[in-house]
Amino acid sequence: MSHQMPAVTSTEATEVPGKRFLGALIGLLSANAAALSANRVLSIALPWFVLTTTGSIGKTGLVAFCQILPYVISQALSGPVIDRIGPKKVSVFGDLTSMTAMAIAPVLYLTGTLSFGVLLMLLAVVGIADGPANGAKGLFVPPATRAARVPLERGTGLCGAVERTATTVGPAIAGVIVASFGSVYALWVTSALFGVSALIVSTTLTNPVPEPDELPVDDSAGYLVRLREGADFLRGAGLLRAIVGMLAATNLLDQAFMTVLLPVWAKESGNGPAVIGLVVSVFAATSIVAALVAAGLAERLPRRTVYLVGMLIGGIPRFVAMAAGVPLWGVLAVLAIGGLGSGFVNPIVGAVTYELIPTALLGRVKTLAQAVTWAGIPFGGLVGAGLVTVAGVTGALWIVGGLYLVAIGVPGMSRQWAGMRKAPATAAPTAPTGEPAASTAGEREPAATAAREADAEAARRTAESAPELATT
C-alpha cells in the first residue's frame, strides 16, 4: 500500500534539501474529508428521504444496494483507466459527476418530477463515478507523503484519521440538517461537498510518476491486457493477496455485525435503539485518537506485531462481551479499547500495500484490491440474518467472533507475513534463487514479473528478520 512527489519534481526536491512541501498532503486530506463526508451524509439522508417520501421499507433498503454495487464494480474496472490518464482527471471527473447527480435529485423533487426509478438511476451514477474517484485519491498518498518528507505510515495514518472522523461527523451533520431543514437539503449539502473535493484535487494535486528504478510497464497495451496485468500482479503477490483476503473477510463480518447483530443485540438486551449510535460513536472516537497517534509513531513500531495486536483488540472482544451478557458500561469500555487497537491497523496495512505495488501498476492493482475487499459487504447483512435465524443472537455473536479470529490469525501468523517488516530505503527487489531477475522476451508479462519480485523481496526480508520477529 509507495513513490514520487506530485507537487514538485524530484529535481526540485533535490535543489531544496530538507524543505517540506505540505500542500499536496494537506490537499489530499482535505479532498478526502470532503468526499468521504459527502458519502456519510448521503448514507443517512438518502434512506430517510426515501422512507419519508415513499413510506416503503423495501424501497429504503434498495437505495443503498443500487449505489454500493455499481461503486464496487466500477472501482474494480477503473484501474487501467486511472493508470492511463492519471488519478487527477479520474478523481475530478468522478466528483463532478457525483456533484451533478446529487444536485439533479433535489431539483427534480422540488419540481415534482422525481420518480423512484430516476432516483435509483442517479444513485447508480453516483456509485459508478465515486468508486473510481475514491480509488484515484488513494494513489496520491505515497507521493503526497514523500513531498511532505514524512514516513508513509504517517500519510496512511492521517488518511485513516480523516476517514474515521468523516464516519463520525458526517452522520451527525446529516442528522442536524435533516432534523432542522429536511432531508432534501442534505442532498444539496452532499452535492456541494463533492464539488469541494473536485476543486481541491484540481488545484493542489498532480499525478504521481514512477520512480527511476521501478520495473517499466507497457501502457500501450489495450484495456483488457492492462486489467489482466493488475489481476496477475494481485494473484502473484502472496503477501498482498493475503492482506486483501483478510480485509474482505473482516469487512463482511463487520457488515454482518453493524447491520444485523448489533441492532438485534440492542433490542434483545433491553438497551434500546439509542445504544446503537452510542456503540458506534465510542468505537469511532477512540479509533480517531489512535489513528492520529499511529500517524506519528507507526513507522517506529514492529508492523506484524502491531497488526496482530490491533486487529485482535479491535475485532474480537466486542463479540465476546456482547455474547457473554456484559453490562452496557462494560461493552462500551471494551469498544473504547477496541477502537484504540483498530486505529493502529490501517496505517500499517496501508503502508505495506503501497510498498508492494509499483507506481506504474498502482491504479489497476489497488483499485482491484479495494474492490475485492468490499465485495462481501453487500452480503454481510444476509450472513448476519442467517446466523441469527439459525443460532440466535448470542450464538451468532460467538460464531462471527470465531470467524473473525480465524480471518486475522491464520494469515497473520504465517511466516510470509514477516514480509510486512519495513524494507530499507535502498532495498531493491531481487529475484528468487536460481531464477533470472529479468525475463527474456515473451517469457513473462511485466505485472507477473513485478509480483514475483515483490514476493522475492518479502521472502528475503522474512529470512533476515525471522529471529527478531520470533521474539516480538
Secondary structure per residue as TSV (DSSP state, phi and psi in degrees):
chain	resnum	aa	ss	phi	psi
A	1	M	-	360.0	360.0
A	2	S	-	360.0	163.4
A	3	H	-	179.0	-121.7
A	4	Q	-	-82.1	159.3
A	5	M	-	-79.2	133.2
A	6	P	S	-83.9	-30.4
A	7	A	S	-82.8	-29.0
A	8	V	S	-137.9	159.6
A	9	T	-	-81.3	161.6
A	10	S	H	-61.7	-29.4
A	11	T	H	-64.9	-43.8
A	12	E	H	-62.7	-38.9
A	13	A	H	-64.8	-36.2
A	14	T	H	-69.3	-34.3
A	15	E	H	-71.9	-21.6
A	16	V	S	-123.7	73.0
A	17	P	T	-61.8	138.5
A	18	G	T	81.8	-10.3
A	19	K	-	-79.0	137.4
A	20	R	-	-95.2	139.6
A	21	F	-	-113.8	90.4
A	22	L	-	-84.9	-11.7
A	23	G	H	-57.7	-42.9
A	24	A	H	-65.9	-43.9
A	25	L	H	-66.1	-43.7
A	26	I	H	-63.1	-41.8
A	27	G	H	-62.5	-43.3
A	28	L	H	-61.0	-47.4
A	29	L	H	-63.0	-39.9
A	30	S	H	-67.5	-42.8
A	31	A	H	-63.9	-42.1
A	32	N	H	-62.2	-42.0
A	33	A	H	-60.2	-43.0
A	34	A	H	-67.7	-48.3
A	35	A	H	-67.2	-42.8
A	36	L	H	-67.5	-38.9
A	37	S	H	-63.3	-38.1
A	38	A	H	-58.9	-44.4
A	39	N	H	-64.6	-41.0
A	40	R	H	-69.9	-38.8
A	41	V	H	-62.6	-43.0
A	42	L	H	-63.5	-37.7
A	43	S	H	-64.8	-24.9
A	44	I	H	-95.2	-45.3
A	45	A	H	-71.1	-38.8
A	46	L	H	-67.6	-49.1
A	47	P	H	-58.0	-38.8
A	48	W	H	-66.9	-38.9
A	49	F	H	-60.0	-46.5
A	50	V	H	-67.5	-42.4
A	51	L	H	-63.1	-42.9
A	52	T	H	-77.4	-24.4
A	53	T	H	-93.8	-25.4
A	54	T	H	-112.3	-25.6
A	55	G	-	71.7	10.7
A	56	S	-	-105.6	121.9
A	57	I	H	-69.5	-38.4
A	58	G	H	-60.7	-44.8
A	59	K	H	-66.2	-34.6
A	60	T	H	-63.0	-40.7
A	61	G	H	-71.7	-26.4
A	62	L	H	-73.7	-29.1
A	63	V	H	-64.2	-41.3
A	64	A	H	-65.2	-40.6
A	65	F	H	-61.7	-40.1
A	66	C	H	-71.5	-14.0
A	67	Q	H	-96.8	-42.4
A	68	I	H	-70.2	-43.8
A	69	L	H	-61.6	-49.0
A	70	P	H	-61.4	-32.6
A	71	Y	H	-59.7	-49.2
A	72	V	H	-66.3	-45.6
A	73	I	H	-65.4	-46.6
A	74	S	H	-66.2	-34.7
A	75	Q	H	-67.5	-39.7
A	76	A	H	-63.0	-33.3
A	77	L	H	-93.5	-6.7
A	78	S	H	-88.3	-12.4
A	79	G	H	-54.3	-50.6
A	80	P	H	-59.8	-34.9
A	81	V	H	-67.2	-42.3
A	82	I	H	-62.1	-43.3
A	83	D	H	-66.4	-31.8
A	84	R	H	-77.6	-49.4
A	85	I	H	-103.0	-8.3
A	86	G	-	98.7	144.6
A	87	P	H	-66.7	-24.8
A	88	K	H	-64.8	-49.5
A	89	K	H	-63.2	-40.7
A	90	V	H	-65.0	-43.3
A	91	S	H	-64.7	-47.6
A	92	V	H	-64.5	-46.6
A	93	F	H	-62.3	-42.5
A	94	G	H	-63.4	-44.5
A	95	D	H	-64.9	-40.5
A	96	L	H	-66.4	-36.8
A	97	T	H	-65.0	-44.7
A	98	S	H	-63.4	-40.5
A	99	M	H	-58.5	-45.6
A	100	T	H	-64.9	-45.0
A	101	A	H	-62.3	-40.6
A	102	M	H	-73.7	-22.9
A	103	A	H	-78.7	-32.8
A	104	I	H	-66.8	-39.6
A	105	A	H	-57.3	-52.9
A	106	P	H	-67.2	-30.5
A	107	V	H	-64.0	-46.8
A	108	L	H	-63.9	-38.4
A	109	Y	H	-63.8	-45.5
A	110	L	H	-67.5	-24.7
A	111	T	T	-93.4	1.5
A	112	G	T	75.7	22.3
A	113	T	-	-118.8	11.7
A	114	L	-	-90.1	107.3
A	115	S	-	-91.0	164.6
A	116	F	H	-65.1	-37.6
A	117	G	H	-62.4	-41.6
A	118	V	H	-65.5	-39.4
A	119	L	H	-61.2	-42.7
A	120	L	H	-62.8	-38.3
A	121	M	H	-64.4	-41.3
A	122	L	H	-64.6	-38.2
A	123	L	H	-67.2	-38.2
A	124	A	H	-62.7	-39.2
A	125	V	H	-61.8	-43.0
A	126	V	H	-60.9	-44.7
A	127	G	H	-63.0	-43.9
A	128	I	H	-63.9	-37.0
A	129	A	H	-81.5	-37.4
A	130	D	H	-76.5	-30.4
A	131	G	H	-58.8	-56.2
A	132	P	H	-63.5	-37.0
A	133	A	H	-63.7	-42.9
A	134	N	H	-66.6	-42.0
A	135	G	H	-62.7	-38.9
A	136	A	H	-64.6	-39.3
A	137	K	H	-60.7	-33.8
A	138	G	H	-62.1	-26.0
A	139	L	T	-73.3	-14.1
A	140	F	T	-83.9	-11.1
A	141	V	H	-61.9	-52.7
A	142	P	H	-60.7	-49.5
A	143	P	H	-67.3	-32.8
A	144	A	H	-66.9	-39.1
A	145	T	H	-70.8	-34.4
A	146	R	H	-66.1	-40.9
A	147	A	H	-63.5	-34.4
A	148	A	T	-82.3	-5.5
A	149	R	T	58.4	46.2
A	150	V	-	-126.1	157.8
A	151	P	-	-61.6	151.3
A	152	L	H	-59.6	-37.0
A	153	E	H	-60.7	-29.4
A	154	R	H	-69.8	-40.3
A	155	G	H	-64.6	-45.6
A	156	T	H	-68.0	-33.9
A	157	G	H	-66.0	-42.9
A	158	L	H	-66.3	-39.5
A	159	C	H	-63.3	-38.9
A	160	G	H	-64.6	-39.8
A	161	A	H	-64.9	-39.3
A	162	V	H	-63.7	-43.3
A	163	E	H	-62.9	-43.4
A	164	R	H	-69.5	-34.8
A	165	T	H	-65.6	-42.9
A	166	A	H	-62.3	-37.7
A	167	T	H	-64.9	-32.1
A	168	T	H	-84.2	-45.7
A	169	V	H	-81.5	-37.2
A	170	G	H	-54.8	-53.2
A	171	P	H	-60.8	-34.7
A	172	A	H	-64.8	-42.7
A	173	I	H	-60.7	-44.8
A	174	A	H	-59.9	-42.9
A	175	G	H	-61.3	-42.7
A	176	V	H	-64.8	-44.5
A	177	I	H	-65.2	-46.3
A	178	V	H	-62.0	-43.9
A	179	A	H	-68.8	-34.4
A	180	S	H	-88.6	-37.2
A	181	F	T	-124.3	-22.1
A	182	G	-	113.8	153.6
A	183	S	H	-66.5	-27.6
A	184	V	H	-63.6	-30.9
A	185	Y	H	-72.5	-28.3
A	186	A	H	-65.4	-29.9
A	187	L	H	-67.3	-36.5
A	188	W	H	-61.7	-43.2
A	189	V	H	-62.7	-42.2
A	190	T	H	-58.8	-46.1
A	191	S	H	-58.7	-44.6
A	192	A	H	-63.6	-39.4
A	193	L	H	-66.1	-39.9
A	194	F	H	-61.3	-40.3
A	195	G	H	-63.4	-40.2
A	196	V	H	-62.7	-41.8
A	197	S	H	-60.9	-45.2
A	198	A	H	-61.0	-41.5
A	199	L	H	-63.4	-43.4
A	200	I	H	-64.9	-46.5
A	201	V	H	-61.7	-42.2
A	202	S	H	-67.7	-23.5
A	203	T	H	-107.0	-13.8
A	204	T	H	-121.4	-15.7
A	205	L	-	-120.0	148.5
A	206	T	-	-128.5	159.4
A	207	N	-	-66.2	138.4
A	208	P	-	-70.3	156.1
A	209	V	-	-124.8	150.9
A	210	P	-	-63.4	151.3
A	211	E	-	-75.8	152.8
A	212	P	T	-57.8	-33.4
A	213	D	T	-91.6	8.4
A	214	E	S	-82.2	153.9
A	215	L	-	-63.5	122.8
A	216	P	-	-68.4	145.7
A	217	V	-	-123.5	133.6
A	218	D	-	-81.7	106.1
A	219	D	T	-91.3	9.4
A	220	S	T	-82.0	-8.6
A	221	A	S	-69.5	163.0
A	222	G	-	-72.2	171.1
A	223	Y	H	-58.1	-48.6
A	224	L	H	-65.5	-36.2
A	225	V	H	-63.8	-43.9
A	226	R	H	-68.7	-35.8
A	227	L	H	-64.4	-40.0
A	228	R	H	-67.4	-34.5
A	229	E	H	-59.6	-42.2
A	230	G	H	-63.4	-43.3
A	231	A	H	-65.4	-39.2
A	232	D	H	-63.2	-42.1
A	233	F	H	-63.1	-46.7
A	234	L	H	-62.4	-39.2
A	235	R	H	-71.0	-32.9
A	236	G	H	-86.2	-20.9
A	237	A	-	-90.0	100.2
A	238	G	H	-61.0	-44.5
A	239	L	H	-64.8	-44.4
A	240	L	H	-63.3	-41.7
A	241	R	H	-62.2	-39.2
A	242	A	H	-66.1	-40.0
A	243	I	H	-62.5	-46.1
A	244	V	H	-63.2	-42.4
A	245	G	H	-62.7	-41.6
A	246	M	H	-62.4	-45.3
A	247	L	H	-66.0	-38.5
A	248	A	H	-61.6	-43.0
A	249	A	H	-67.9	-46.6
A	250	T	H	-69.8	-33.0
A	251	N	H	-63.4	-42.5
A	252	L	H	-61.2	-45.1
A	253	L	H	-67.6	-37.3
A	254	D	H	-63.0	-39.5
A	255	Q	H	-66.8	-39.5
A	256	A	H	-60.6	-40.3
A	257	F	I	-65.7	-48.1
A	258	M	I	-69.1	-41.7
A	259	T	I	-87.0	-24.9
A	260	V	I	-127.0	-57.4
A	261	L	I	-63.0	-45.3
A	262	L	H	-63.9	-49.4
A	263	P	H	-61.6	-41.2
A	264	V	H	-66.6	-41.6
A	265	W	H	-61.3	-43.3
A	266	A	H	-60.4	-38.6
A	267	K	H	-72.1	-49.2
A	268	E	H	-73.9	-24.7
A	269	S	T	-81.7	-9.2
A	270	G	T	83.3	6.9
A	271	N	-	-78.9	-24.2
A	272	G	-	86.8	168.7
A	273	P	T	-65.9	-26.4
A	274	A	H	-61.3	-27.8
A	275	V	H	-72.1	-20.8
A	276	I	H	-61.6	-50.6
A	277	G	H	-63.7	-35.2
A	278	L	H	-65.2	-43.5
A	279	V	H	-60.4	-47.2
A	280	V	H	-64.1	-42.0
A	281	S	H	-65.8	-42.4
A	282	V	H	-62.9	-46.5
A	283	F	H	-63.0	-44.8
A	284	A	H	-66.8	-39.9
A	285	A	H	-63.1	-46.4
A	286	T	H	-71.6	-29.6
A	287	S	H	-69.6	-31.1
A	288	I	H	-63.9	-46.0
A	289	V	H	-59.2	-45.5
A	290	A	H	-65.0	-39.6
A	291	A	H	-63.4	-38.3
A	292	L	H	-67.4	-41.1
A	293	V	H	-65.1	-42.3
A	294	A	H	-63.0	-32.9
A	295	A	H	-59.9	-29.4
A	296	G	H	-93.8	-21.3
A	297	L	H	-116.5	-18.8
A	298	A	G	-59.3	-33.7
A	299	E	G	-67.8	-15.3
A	300	R	G	-101.8	2.2
A	301	L	S	-102.9	151.0
A	302	P	-	-68.0	120.0
A	303	R	H	-64.1	-51.6
A	304	R	H	-64.9	-39.3
A	305	T	H	-63.1	-44.6
A	306	V	H	-63.8	-41.4
A	307	Y	H	-59.4	-51.5
A	308	L	H	-62.9	-47.8
A	309	V	H	-65.1	-44.8
A	310	G	H	-62.7	-45.4
A	311	M	H	-67.0	-39.4
A	312	L	H	-65.6	-45.4
A	313	I	H	-68.3	-40.9
A	314	G	H	-77.2	-22.7
A	315	G	H	-106.0	-39.3
A	316	I	S	-90.3	-49.1
A	317	P	H	-57.6	-31.5
A	318	R	H	-61.3	-41.3
A	319	F	H	-65.5	-41.9
A	320	V	H	-64.5	-46.0
A	321	A	H	-61.6	-44.0
A	322	M	H	-70.1	-42.0
A	323	A	H	-67.4	-32.0
A	324	A	T	-83.8	-1.4
A	325	G	T	75.8	28.0
A	326	V	-	-62.4	140.1
A	327	P	-	-56.6	160.4
A	328	L	H	-57.0	-41.4
A	329	W	H	-63.2	-34.5
A	330	G	H	-69.9	-39.9
A	331	V	H	-62.2	-43.5
A	332	L	H	-63.9	-37.6
A	333	A	H	-65.0	-42.2
A	334	V	H	-62.1	-42.4
A	335	L	H	-67.4	-35.4
A	336	A	H	-63.4	-44.0
A	337	I	H	-66.6	-39.4
A	338	G	H	-60.9	-38.8
A	339	G	H	-62.5	-38.1
A	340	L	H	-62.3	-42.0
A	341	G	H	-68.6	-41.0
A	342	S	H	-64.2	-35.8
A	343	G	H	-64.2	-21.0
A	344	F	T	-86.0	-13.5
A	345	V	H	-76.8	-48.9
A	346	N	H	-58.2	-42.1
A	347	P	H	-59.6	-38.3
A	348	I	H	-70.1	-53.0
A	349	V	H	-63.1	-39.9
A	350	G	H	-63.2	-45.6
A	351	A	H	-63.6	-43.3
A	352	V	H	-61.1	-42.8
A	353	T	H	-62.9	-46.2
A	354	Y	H	-62.2	-38.1
A	355	E	H	-68.2	-28.5
A	356	L	H	-80.5	-18.2
A	357	I	S	-108.4	124.6
A	358	P	-	-61.8	148.2
A	359	T	G	-57.2	-39.3
A	360	A	G	-64.9	-22.3
A	361	L	G	-107.1	2.7
A	362	L	H	-60.1	-43.9
A	363	G	H	-62.2	-51.7
A	364	R	H	-71.6	-26.6
A	365	V	H	-86.1	-48.3
A	366	K	H	-68.9	-39.6
A	367	T	H	-65.9	-37.9
A	368	L	H	-66.3	-43.0
A	369	A	H	-62.8	-42.8
A	370	Q	H	-66.1	-37.5
A	371	A	H	-64.3	-38.5
A	372	V	H	-64.1	-40.4
A	373	T	H	-65.6	-24.6
A	374	W	H	-89.9	-11.2
A	375	A	T	-59.7	-32.4
A	376	G	T	-85.5	-11.5
A	377	I	H	-59.8	-44.2
A	378	P	H	-60.0	-20.3
A	379	F	H	-101.7	-1.9
A	380	G	H	-60.4	-42.5
A	381	G	H	-62.0	-38.7
A	382	L	H	-65.5	-41.5
A	383	V	H	-63.0	-45.5
A	384	G	H	-61.5	-44.1
A	385	A	H	-63.7	-41.0
A	386	G	H	-64.0	-42.0
A	387	L	H	-66.1	-40.7
A	388	V	H	-65.0	-39.3
A	389	T	H	-63.5	-40.2
A	390	V	H	-81.2	-43.7
A	391	A	H	-116.3	-1.9
A	392	G	H	77.9	167.9
A	393	V	H	-67.2	-37.7
A	394	T	H	-65.4	-47.3
A	395	G	H	-62.5	-39.4
A	396	A	H	-63.8	-39.3
A	397	L	H	-62.7	-42.9
A	398	W	H	-64.3	-42.1
A	399	I	H	-64.7	-48.2
A	400	V	H	-64.0	-39.5
A	401	G	H	-60.6	-41.7
A	402	G	H	-65.3	-42.3
A	403	L	H	-63.9	-36.4
A	404	Y	H	-62.8	-42.3
A	405	L	H	-62.3	-41.9
A	406	V	H	-64.5	-44.8
A	407	A	H	-61.6	-32.5
A	408	I	H	-83.8	-47.7
A	409	G	H	-76.2	-40.1
A	410	V	H	-60.2	-52.6
A	411	P	H	-73.1	-34.9
A	412	G	H	-66.7	-27.0
A	413	M	T	-91.9	-5.4
A	414	S	S	-73.8	152.4
A	415	R	G	-65.2	-25.3
A	416	Q	G	-59.3	-33.2
A	417	W	G	-75.6	-5.9
A	418	A	G	-64.8	-18.6
A	419	G	G	-66.5	-5.3
A	420	M	G	-68.8	-16.0
A	421	R	S	-60.7	137.9
A	422	K	-	-64.0	128.9
A	423	A	-	-79.1	152.0
A	424	P	-	-59.2	151.0
A	425	A	T	-60.8	-27.9
A	426	T	T	-94.6	0.3
A	427	A	-	-65.9	141.8
A	428	A	-	-125.6	147.7
A	429	P	-	-58.5	140.6
A	430	T	-	-122.8	151.6
A	431	A	-	-80.5	155.1
A	432	P	-	-60.5	155.8
A	433	T	T	-58.2	132.5
A	434	G	T	82.3	3.4
A	435	E	S	-121.9	136.2
A	436	P	-	-64.1	145.2
A	437	A	S	-68.3	-31.3
A	438	A	S	-123.3	140.8
A	439	S	-	-80.7	153.3
A	440	T	-	-76.4	165.3
A	441	A	T	-57.4	129.0
A	442	G	T	82.6	-8.3
A	443	E	T	-77.5	-41.8
A	444	R	S	-141.1	144.6
A	445	E	-	-80.4	153.3
A	446	P	H	-55.2	-43.0
A	447	A	H	-64.4	-43.3
A	448	A	H	-64.6	-40.8
A	449	T	H	-60.9	-46.2
A	450	A	H	-60.4	-40.4
A	451	A	H	-64.0	-44.1
A	452	R	H	-64.1	-40.3
A	453	E	H	-68.6	-34.5
A	454	A	H	-63.7	-42.5
A	455	D	H	-67.7	-35.4
A	456	A	H	-62.6	-41.9
A	457	E	H	-64.6	-40.7
A	458	A	H	-62.9	-40.6
A	459	A	H	-64.8	-40.1
A	460	R	H	-62.2	-43.8
A	461	R	H	-66.8	-32.9
A	462	T	H	-61.5	-46.6
A	463	A	H	-62.9	-38.8
A	464	E	H	-71.3	-34.5
A	465	S	H	-103.5	-1.9
A	466	A	H	-56.0	-47.1
A	467	P	H	-59.5	-40.1
A	468	E	H	-68.3	-41.5
A	469	L	H	-68.4	-30.7
A	470	A	H	-64.4	-19.9
A	471	T	T	-99.3	-3.7
A	472	T	-	-88.1	360.0
